[in-house]
Amino acid sequence: MRRRLCVGGFALTIILFGVALATSPFAAAQTATSGLAPAAAAHLRQVIETGMAEPHFVPPGPAIDAAPLKGKLVFTIPVSTAIPWCDVIDRQMTGFAKQLGLGFEIWQNNAQLAQWVQGFDAARNHKAALINVFCGLDPATVTPQIKQARAAGIPVMAGHTYALGQPPLPDLSGIVYGAYVDAAKLMADWVMLQTEGKADVLVITSPSTANSPFMQKAIAAEFAAYCPACKVRYVGVNASDWPTKIEPEARTAILADHALNYIIPIYDGMAQFVVPAITATGASARVKVATFNATPAVLDMIRSGDVVTFEVGEDTTWLAGAILDQDMRILLGKPLIPNYVAGVRIFTKANVAAAGLPAKFGQGYGDGARLGYQALWGLK
């Protein structure tokens, strides 16, 4: 089984106590003090055990013949080429494109709107067949440029910005979703299991990030379904404020609530500010961290320490192939693949060595995606 696991501008605090969902098959067996129902615990344990294995590749759709596209240029504008995770996937897409005979160009930028706009101009000048906005670049910020590209006959595809269920910009030609919702559910599942249904959790969201509200919604629903007695509250910190506001928020929560036992920063770029707050308050034996993105530095925290206990990461090869596959279906006029999400893997101390020593981006997911795409595209 492979689960398809992707607010306002002010901090939002929500406490979920004893609210049993009528639709939950587990809530009826629980009380405010009972922790997890046996059936819920068994289900969550199975989900976590399955998620710790290498993901099983599921092809996005029917095989396609890329031969008619040889020589066509795919132009990719990531949110920033300075982000290592984006760079890894860019390089993996470049490798796939070379095998397919496609041209592939990456627009170098440092997350500046003016640079993204220049990227669209360059794509037209270079006679791109298709443009990807990628790796968190919100299409809404470049709506005029997308409209201009479409008017010039250049389709625009969004890769790894939207969470499942998030309304997309209508001018887009296609979408490949990020695994934000899957990751959100798995973080909640882990915390419920580790605390045996006695979770007292601070979730740190990022309201300025488009998919953050959808991750928050998924986390809340997961706790309500399986552990309505768990205590969960949320605080929002915009991305620009992470270096200055996350540590004080975490420290305040730890000191104010002596039963707090987990913090979930929804992106692991936040963890570097959460862990010092836990250490400084002397709470490292009590308060643990579960997070998402599988950044090598945070995976190394799992291996070498005991505060960060859980990471969930996306198979970057799978995601790179998914984006190029959707690109080719757009260019070939084939039916698009809806609601497709790359596979994910859970990392804990038990299996984090699979990510490398030290950990590396894209390592630990096996070779299923690479081989799967090669078969799907007739490359072997």
C-alpha positions as CSV (number, residue, x, y, z in Angstrom):
1,M,0.0,0.0,0.0
2,R,1.3,3.4,-0.9
3,R,-0.5,6.4,0.6
4,R,-0.8,9.5,-1.5
5,L,0.4,11.7,0.8
6,C,1.2,18.8,0.1
7,V,-4.4,30.9,7.3
8,G,-4.3,34.0,7.6
9,G,-1.3,36.3,7.9
10,F,-1.4,36.0,11.7
11,A,-0.7,33.2,14.1
12,L,-3.6,30.9,14.5
13,T,-4.1,28.8,17.6
14,I,-6.5,25.8,17.5
15,I,-6.9,23.2,20.3
16,L,-8.5,19.9,19.3
17,F,-9.9,18.2,22.3
18,G,-12.3,15.3,22.4
19,V,-14.0,16.0,19.1
20,A,-14.9,12.6,17.7
21,L,-15.7,12.5,14.0
22,A,-18.7,10.4,13.2
23,T,-17.1,9.2,10.0
24,S,-14.0,7.9,11.8
25,P,-14.0,4.1,12.3
26,F,-11.8,4.5,15.3
27,A,-13.1,7.5,17.3
28,A,-16.0,5.6,18.9
29,A,-13.6,3.3,20.7
30,Q,-11.8,6.2,22.4
31,T,-12.3,8.4,25.4
32,A,-10.6,11.6,26.5
33,T,-8.0,9.6,28.4
34,S,-7.7,6.3,26.5
35,G,-5.1,7.3,23.9
36,L,-5.3,5.4,20.6
37,A,-8.0,2.8,20.0
38,P,-6.4,-0.6,19.3
39,A,-7.7,-0.5,15.7
40,A,-6.3,3.0,15.2
41,A,-2.9,2.1,16.6
42,A,-2.7,-1.0,14.3
43,H,-3.7,1.0,11.3
44,L,-1.2,3.8,12.0
45,R,1.6,1.3,12.7
46,Q,1.0,-0.3,9.4
47,V,1.0,3.0,7.6
48,I,4.4,3.9,9.2
49,E,5.9,0.5,8.6
50,T,4.9,0.7,4.9
51,G,6.1,4.2,4.5
52,M,9.6,3.4,5.9
53,A,10.3,1.1,2.9
54,E,11.5,2.3,-0.5
55,P,8.5,3.6,-2.4
56,H,7.0,1.4,-5.0
57,F,6.9,3.2,-8.3
58,V,3.4,3.7,-9.9
59,P,3.5,4.9,-13.5
60,P,1.6,8.1,-14.1
61,G,-0.3,6.8,-17.1
62,P,0.0,4.9,-20.4
63,A,3.3,4.6,-22.1
64,I,4.2,7.5,-24.5
65,D,6.5,7.8,-27.5
66,A,8.7,10.8,-27.1
67,A,10.3,10.5,-30.5
68,P,8.2,13.3,-32.1
69,L,9.5,15.7,-29.4
70,K,13.3,15.3,-30.1
71,G,15.0,18.7,-30.3
72,K,12.2,20.6,-28.6
73,L,13.2,22.8,-25.7
74,V,11.7,22.5,-22.2
75,F,12.5,25.7,-20.2
76,T,12.3,25.5,-16.4
77,I,12.1,28.4,-14.0
78,P,12.5,27.2,-10.4
79,V,11.7,29.4,-7.5
80,S,15.5,29.7,-7.0
81,T,18.5,27.8,-8.4
82,A,20.3,28.5,-5.1
83,I,18.1,25.9,-3.3
84,P,19.9,22.6,-3.3
85,W,16.7,20.5,-3.4
86,C,15.5,22.3,-6.5
87,D,19.0,21.9,-8.1
88,V,18.9,18.2,-7.5
89,I,15.6,17.8,-9.3
90,D,16.7,20.1,-12.1
91,R,19.8,18.0,-12.7
92,Q,17.7,14.8,-12.7
93,M,15.3,16.3,-15.2
94,T,18.3,17.3,-17.3
95,G,19.5,13.7,-17.3
96,F,16.1,12.4,-18.3
97,A,15.7,15.0,-21.1
98,K,19.1,14.1,-22.5
99,Q,18.0,10.4,-22.8
100,L,14.8,11.5,-24.5
101,G,16.5,13.8,-27.0
102,L,14.9,16.9,-25.5
103,G,16.5,20.3,-25.0
104,F,16.4,21.3,-21.4
105,E,17.3,24.8,-20.0
106,I,17.3,25.9,-16.4
107,W,16.8,29.6,-15.7
108,Q,19.3,30.7,-13.1
109,N,17.8,33.0,-10.4
110,N,17.8,33.9,-6.7
111,A,14.1,34.0,-6.1
112,Q,13.5,37.5,-7.4
113,L,10.3,38.4,-9.2
114,A,12.2,40.4,-11.8
115,Q,14.4,37.4,-12.5
116,W,11.4,35.2,-13.0
117,V,9.9,37.7,-15.4
118,Q,13.2,37.8,-17.3
119,G,13.1,34.0,-17.4
120,F,9.8,34.1,-19.4
121,D,11.3,36.6,-21.8
122,A,14.3,34.3,-22.3
123,A,12.1,31.2,-22.8
124,R,10.3,33.0,-25.7
125,N,13.6,34.2,-27.1
126,H,15.1,30.7,-27.0
127,K,11.9,29.4,-28.7
128,A,10.9,27.1,-25.8
129,A,8.3,24.5,-26.6
130,L,7.1,24.6,-23.0
131,I,7.8,26.4,-19.7
132,N,7.8,24.8,-16.2
133,V,7.3,27.0,-13.2
134,F,8.8,24.8,-10.5
135,C,9.8,24.1,-7.0
136,G,7.5,26.3,-5.1
137,L,7.3,29.2,-7.6
138,D,3.7,30.3,-7.1
139,P,2.2,30.7,-10.6
140,A,0.0,33.6,-9.2
141,T,3.1,35.8,-8.9
142,V,3.8,35.5,-12.6
143,T,0.2,35.4,-14.0
144,P,0.8,38.1,-16.7
145,Q,3.9,36.2,-18.0
146,I,1.9,33.0,-18.1
147,K,-0.8,34.6,-20.1
148,Q,1.7,36.1,-22.5
149,A,3.4,32.7,-22.9
150,R,0.1,31.0,-23.6
151,A,-0.9,33.7,-26.1
152,A,2.4,33.0,-27.9
153,G,1.5,29.3,-28.1
154,I,3.9,28.2,-25.2
155,P,2.2,26.0,-22.6
156,V,3.1,26.5,-19.0
157,M,3.2,23.7,-16.4
158,A,3.4,24.0,-12.7
159,G,5.5,21.4,-10.9
160,H,5.7,21.0,-7.1
161,T,3.9,24.1,-5.9
162,Y,0.4,23.0,-5.3
163,A,-1.0,20.6,-2.7
164,L,-3.7,18.2,-3.7
165,G,-7.0,20.0,-3.3
166,Q,-5.5,23.4,-3.8
167,P,-7.2,25.4,-6.6
168,P,-4.7,26.1,-9.3
169,L,-4.3,29.1,-11.5
170,P,-6.7,28.6,-14.4
171,D,-4.1,29.7,-17.1
172,L,-1.9,26.7,-16.5
173,S,-1.6,23.9,-19.1
174,G,-0.9,21.2,-16.4
175,I,0.1,20.5,-12.9
176,V,2.3,18.0,-11.0
177,Y,1.4,18.2,-7.3
178,G,3.8,18.1,-4.3
179,A,3.4,15.4,-1.7
180,Y,2.4,18.0,0.9
181,V,-0.8,16.4,2.0
182,D,0.7,12.9,2.2
183,A,3.6,14.3,4.3
184,A,1.3,16.2,6.6
185,K,-0.7,13.0,7.4
186,L,2.4,10.9,8.0
187,M,3.8,13.5,10.4
188,A,0.6,13.4,12.4
189,D,0.5,9.5,12.2
190,W,4.1,9.3,13.6
191,V,3.4,11.6,16.5
192,M,0.2,9.8,17.5
193,L,2.0,6.5,17.5
194,Q,5.1,7.7,19.4
195,T,3.0,9.4,22.1
196,E,0.6,6.4,22.3
197,G,-2.3,8.8,21.6
198,K,-1.3,11.3,24.3
199,A,0.1,13.9,21.9
200,D,0.5,17.5,23.0
201,V,1.7,19.1,19.8
202,L,2.8,22.5,18.5
203,V,2.5,22.7,14.7
204,I,4.4,25.5,13.1
205,T,3.0,26.5,9.7
206,S,4.0,29.1,7.1
207,P,1.0,31.2,6.1
208,S,3.0,33.0,3.3
209,T,3.5,29.6,1.5
210,A,0.6,28.7,-0.7
211,N,0.3,25.1,0.3
212,S,0.7,25.6,4.1
213,P,-3.1,25.9,4.8
214,F,-3.6,22.6,3.1
215,M,-1.0,20.9,5.1
216,Q,-2.5,22.3,8.3
217,K,-6.0,21.1,7.2
218,A,-4.6,17.6,6.6
219,I,-2.8,17.4,9.9
220,A,-5.9,18.6,11.8
221,A,-8.1,16.0,10.0
222,E,-5.7,13.2,10.8
223,F,-5.6,13.9,14.5
224,A,-9.4,14.3,14.6
225,A,-9.9,11.0,12.8
226,Y,-7.5,8.9,14.9
227,C,-6.8,10.7,18.1
228,P,-9.5,13.3,19.0
229,A,-8.2,13.5,22.5
230,C,-4.8,14.7,21.4
231,K,-4.0,18.3,22.0
232,V,-2.9,20.2,18.9
233,R,-2.3,23.9,18.4
234,Y,-1.0,25.9,15.5
235,V,1.2,28.9,15.1
236,G,1.9,30.6,11.7
237,V,5.3,32.1,10.9
238,N,5.9,33.6,7.5
239,A,8.9,32.3,5.6
240,S,10.7,35.7,5.9
241,D,10.4,35.6,9.7
242,W,11.6,32.0,10.3
243,P,15.1,33.1,11.5
244,T,13.7,35.6,14.0
245,K,10.3,34.3,15.2
246,I,10.4,30.5,15.1
247,E,12.8,30.0,18.0
248,P,10.9,32.4,20.4
249,E,7.6,30.8,19.5
250,A,8.9,27.3,20.2
251,R,10.6,28.4,23.4
252,T,7.4,30.1,24.7
253,A,5.3,27.0,23.9
254,I,7.8,24.7,25.7
255,L,7.9,26.8,28.8
256,A,4.2,27.4,28.9
257,D,3.1,23.8,28.4
258,H,5.1,21.3,30.4
259,A,3.1,18.4,28.8
260,L,4.2,19.5,25.3
261,N,5.9,16.5,23.7
262,Y,6.2,17.1,19.9
263,I,6.7,20.0,17.6
264,I,5.9,19.6,13.9
265,P,7.6,22.3,11.7
266,I,5.8,21.5,8.5
267,Y,9.0,22.2,6.4
268,D,12.3,21.0,7.7
269,G,14.0,24.3,6.9
270,M,12.3,25.4,10.1
271,A,14.0,22.7,12.2
272,Q,17.3,24.6,12.5
273,F,15.3,27.2,14.6
274,V,13.2,24.7,16.5
275,V,16.0,22.4,17.8
276,P,17.9,25.2,19.5
277,A,14.8,26.2,21.4
278,I,14.3,22.7,22.7
279,T,17.9,22.4,23.7
280,A,18.0,25.8,25.4
281,T,15.0,25.1,27.5
282,G,16.4,21.7,28.7
283,A,13.5,19.9,27.1
284,S,15.3,17.6,24.7
285,A,14.3,14.5,26.7
286,R,10.6,15.5,26.5
287,V,10.0,17.4,23.2
288,K,10.7,15.8,19.9
289,V,10.5,17.0,16.3
290,A,8.8,15.4,13.2
291,T,9.1,17.3,9.9
292,F,9.1,17.1,6.1
293,N,11.5,17.5,3.1
294,A,14.4,15.2,3.9
295,T,17.0,17.8,3.8
296,P,20.4,16.1,4.4
297,A,21.3,18.3,7.4
298,V,18.1,17.4,9.1
299,L,18.4,13.7,8.3
300,D,21.9,13.8,9.8
301,M,20.2,15.2,13.0
302,I,18.1,12.0,13.2
303,R,21.2,9.8,12.8
304,S,23.4,11.7,15.3
305,G,20.9,13.0,17.8
306,D,17.6,12.2,19.6
307,V,15.5,15.4,19.1
308,V,14.5,15.1,15.5
309,T,12.9,11.6,15.3
310,F,11.1,11.7,11.9
311,E,11.5,13.0,8.4
312,V,9.4,12.3,5.3
313,G,10.9,13.0,1.9
314,E,9.9,12.8,-1.7
315,D,11.6,10.6,-4.2
316,T,13.3,13.3,-6.3
317,T,13.9,11.0,-9.3
318,W,10.2,10.1,-9.3
319,L,9.2,13.8,-9.1
320,A,11.7,14.8,-11.8
321,G,10.3,12.1,-14.1
322,A,6.7,13.1,-13.2
323,I,7.3,16.7,-14.3
324,L,8.9,15.7,-17.6
325,D,6.2,13.1,-18.2
326,Q,3.5,15.7,-17.8
327,D,5.4,18.1,-20.0
328,M,5.6,15.5,-22.8
329,R,1.9,14.6,-22.6
330,I,1.1,18.3,-22.9
331,L,3.3,18.7,-26.0
332,L,2.0,15.5,-27.6
333,G,-1.6,16.5,-27.0
334,K,-2.2,13.4,-24.8
335,P,-4.6,13.2,-21.9
336,L,-3.0,14.8,-18.8
337,I,-2.4,12.9,-15.6
338,P,-4.6,14.4,-12.8
339,N,-3.8,14.4,-9.1
340,Y,-0.4,12.7,-9.5
341,V,2.0,12.8,-6.6
342,A,5.5,11.4,-6.4
343,G,6.3,8.6,-3.9
344,V,7.6,9.4,-0.4
345,R,9.7,7.6,2.2
346,I,9.8,7.9,5.9
347,F,13.1,8.2,7.6
348,T,13.7,7.5,11.3
349,K,16.8,6.4,13.2
350,A,16.0,2.8,12.1
351,N,16.5,3.5,8.4
352,V,18.2,6.9,8.0
353,A,21.5,5.3,7.0
354,A,19.8,4.5,3.6
355,A,20.0,8.3,2.9
356,G,23.8,8.2,3.0
357,L,26.5,9.0,5.5
358,P,26.4,12.0,5.5
359,A,22.9,12.1,4.0
360,K,22.4,13.2,0.4
361,F,19.5,14.6,-1.5
362,G,17.6,12.0,-3.5
363,Q,19.3,9.0,-1.9
364,G,17.4,6.3,-0.1
365,Y,14.4,5.8,-2.4
366,G,15.7,3.0,-4.6
367,D,15.9,2.7,-8.4
368,G,12.2,2.0,-9.1
369,A,11.4,5.4,-10.5
370,R,14.3,5.6,-12.8
371,L,13.7,2.2,-14.2
372,G,10.0,2.8,-14.3
373,Y,10.2,5.9,-16.4
374,Q,12.8,4.4,-18.8
375,A,10.3,1.5,-19.4
376,L,7.3,3.9,-19.7
377,W,9.2,6.1,-22.3
378,G,10.7,3.2,-24.2
379,L,14.3,4.0,-23.2
380,K,15.4,0.4,-22.7
